[in-house]
Amino acid sequence: MRMPPNNALQRSVSVRPRLMHRLTYRVLVPLSILAWCLGSSAQDSTGQPILIEGAWTHRGAKTVIGSGTDTTVIVSRETNAWTIAFEHTVFPGVNERDARPVTHGEGPYVATVDDKELVFTKDGKEVRYTFLCDSNRMILPAIVQKKPGEWVFRADRESFRIQCDQDPFKIPAGKAGIPGVLGGKGFYSFEEAPRSGHWPRAQYLRFLERSDEGGQLFERCRLIFDGYGWPRYEAILQTGERSINAYQLRVFLAENKKER
């Protein structure tokens, strides 16, 4: 039996590890991406309704001439209590010569958490906000899940509560209590968003009302769960258009996470 030259054997042995490495890479990388995608779901959270020490900043919208306001939330732990303070920085427009940003503060106020809501007293009045917080960001106000199937938004004088009869993450369709909809006519449907195979993954918790005429269901509003991890609210207008003007969230980023 004729044996191949030694250099040919060396080449065949050295090629196999490279081929196996390429094959492993092509298999494991898609699997890891798939696992990451499947691991992100509507039940994931970007934070919890708890207080931690830190400072987070919300960059407000700027006009075409550059004027606008940024707000920073500062949470501190004192000896026997938590406190919260707000700093507002007002930026002048480019047409205001020699003008500089001006910062003014509010607080600190003694803060507590009650029923997953941030509570403090301002000007002699109790103020309540639903919120979520971690070391990277604070969402104030936020839409908070208080128990399975129930979501609440509260921002001082603006609030809503929406309730599914069952946990939609376990039972994807059923009856629901929807603000402004008579009892027995509200329903929910939890489903994948169209084209959710493209990142970021998105899921909809849709709330529907049954009409009096033909009994058809039409959508009133929805909660959107996406890669950010918290639900966002959208109202569905009679024209079929979607509106995000109600129950808006404010996202405050930690100092080292602020967008440039």
N, C-alpha and C positions, 0 to 999 in steps of 0.2 A: 504494500500500500504506500502510495506516494504522499508524503507529508508536505503541507504548504510551507513556504519559507517562514523563518521566524518573524520577519518584519510584517508579513501578512497577518500572522496570528496576533501580533501586538496591535495592529490597526483594528482588527475585528473586535478584540477585547476592549479597546479604548472607545470604540464607537458605541457599543452597547450601553455603557453608563450614560452617555450623552443622550441616546434615544430614550432611555428610561427616564432621565431627568425631564426631557421635553414632554413625554407622555404624562408624567406625574404632574408637571406644571399645568398642562392643558386640562387635566381632570380636576385637580384640587382647587385651582383658582376659581373656575365657575361654581364649584360646589360651595366654596367659602362665601362667594358673593350671594349665592342663593340662600345659604343659611342666614346671612346677615339680613337679607330682605325678608325672609319668612319670620325672623325673630322680631322684626319691627311690626307692631300691631297697634290697634286702637287702644289697647289696654296699657301700652307703655305710657310713661309719664315723663314730662320734662322737669318735674319737681313735685314738691309736696306742700300742702298748706301748713307749713311750719316756719318759724322764725329762726334765722341764722345770722350771725354777724357778717356785715359786708356792705358794699356800696355798689349800686347798679344805676346805669344812666340810660334814659330814653332820649334819643335824638329826634327832636320834633322836625316837622316839615319846614323847609326853607323856601322863601319866596324867590322869584327870579333875580332879585337884587341882593339876596343873601341874608335877609333878616329872618329871625325865627327864635325859638326857645328850646333849650335842652333842660331836662329835669333829672336830678339825681336823687335816689332814695338811699338813705343811710340808716341801717339798723344796727343798734348797739345793745350790748348786755351790761346793764348797770348792776349794782350790788343785789338788789331785790326785784328788779323789773327789767323788761325790755323797753327800749325807746325807739321811735322812728322819727326821722327828720327829712325834710325835702329842701333841696337847693335848686332854684330856677335861674338859669343863665340866659339872659336875653342878648342876642347878637344883632348889632345894627346892620342896616343895609350898606352897600358899597357907596351909595350916594350921600351918606352921612359922614362928612369929613371929620377926621380926628375923633370920631366916636369909638368907644371901646365897649366890649361886652360888660354887662352889669349883672351881678349875682345877688340875689336876695334869698333869704331862708325862711322856712316855716318849721316850728318845733324847736327842740324835740318834744314829742308827746309820748306819754306812757302807752304802750301797746300790749294787747293780749290777743290770743286766738280763741274764738268761741264758735263751735259748730263749723269748723273749717273756714271761718271768716276772720279777717284782720279787723280788730276793733280798737279805736282810740277816740279820745274826746278832743274836739277842736272848737274853740270859741264857745265852750259850754254845751256843745251838742255832740252826741255819740255819732261816730262815722263808722260805717261797716263796708268792707270790700271783700269779695272772694279773691283769692290769690293763690299763686303757686311760686315756689322758691327753691333754688338750689345755688351752688357756688358760682354757676355760670350766668344765670339769668333769673330775673323776677318778672312774673306776669301779673300786672296790677292795673285794672281788674282782670280776672280770669274766669273761664267757665270751669266749674269744679264738680266732679262727681262726688256726691255726698253719700250715696249708697247705690247698690247695683240697679241700674236703670234710671237713675235720677241725676239730672244735671242742673246746676244753679249758677246764675250770674247775678252779682250785686255790685253796684258802683254808686255808693251813697244813695241817691234818690232813684236810680234806674235799676230795675231788676226783672228777672224772669225765672221761672222754674218749669222744667219739662220732665215728664215722668212716663217711663215705659212700664206696662204691667208686668213684664218679665225682663230678665237680664238679656239685652239684645246680643251680647257676645256669646250667649249660649243658645238662645232661641231667637233667630234672626227676623222674625215677623210676628206682630201681635197688636194688641190695643195699646193706646197711649193717651195720656192727658196732655193736651196742647192748649196753651193760652189762647183764649178767644174762640175755642171750638167746643160745642156742646158735648156733654158726656155721651159716650157711645159712638161718636162719629170720628174719633181720632184713632189713628193707627200709626205704627212705625215699621220701617224696613231697613235692615242693616245689610249693606252690600258693598262690593268692590266698586270703586269709581271707574268710569271708562278709561281705557288705556293705562290702567294702573300697573301694567307690566313695565312701564317706564318709570324710572326713579324721579322724584321720591314717590314711594307707594302711598296711595290714598284710599280711604274708605269713607263711605257716607252713611250716616244715620239719618234717614229721611223720615219726616213727619207729614202725614197725609190726612186729609179730611174727606169724608164721604159726602157726596152731594145729595140734596133732597130729591132732585128730579130722577136721574137714572141710576143713582147709587154708585156712580163712578168715583174713583179716588183721584184727588189731585193734590199735588205737593204744596204744603204751606211754608215749610222751612226745613233746614237740614243742619246737622253738625258735621263738620269735616275733620277727619283724623288723618294726618299725613306725617311726613318725616319729622316734623317738629314735636309731635307727641301730644299736643294738647288739642282739644276741639275748638274749632272756629265756627261762628254762626253765619248762616246766609238765609235771608228771606227770599221766597219765591213770589214775585209779583204776578198779578193777574195776566200780564202780557207774556209771562213765561221768563222774563228777565230775572236775573239774580241780583240781589242788593246786599252789600256788606256794610251798610251805614248804621245798622242797629247793633247794639251790644258789642262794641269794638273792644278788642284787647289792646293793652299797652305793654310792650316788651321792653324791659330794662336790662341791659347787658352789663356784666361785670367790667371793671376798668380795663382789664387785660383782654376783654373780648369785644370791645366796642368796634363797630364797623368803621372803616376809614372811608 
